Amino acid sequence: MTLPPHRTPPEPSWRKPVGMLLMLLYIAVYAMIVGLASGWLTALPTPLMVAAYLVLGVAWLAPLRPLLVWMNTGRWRAGR
């Protein structure tokens, strides 16, 4: 039994596994950098330390957007 052309599943992309490995590598490096900076961060007053950890806890997401776009489209920038 063959599927009609409009129901044929797309070919698997190599970009998704490669992108996942790059994401894991990026997160590991980012975590190491934040871990190395933790000695300096703990010397800050508590409100500044909390603010720094909040910023650092969210800041890792922004650089991943182009990678996610590339994984899904094959281009580094999202189409407008």
Stockholm file with secondary structure:
# STOCKHOLM 1.0

chainA/1-80         MTLPPHRTPPEPSWRKPVGMLLMLLYIAVYAMIVGLASGWLTALPTPLMVAAYLVLGVAWLAPLRPLLVWMNTGRWRAGR
#=GR chainA/1-80 SS CCCCGGGCCCCCCSHHHHHHHHHHHHHHHHHHHHHHHHHHHTTSCHHHHHHHHHHHHHHTTTTHHHHHHHHHHSSSSCCC
#=GC SS_cons        CCCCGGGCCCCCCSHHHHHHHHHHHHHHHHHHHHHHHHHHHTTSCHHHHHHHHHHHHHHTTTTHHHHHHHHHHSSSSCCC
//
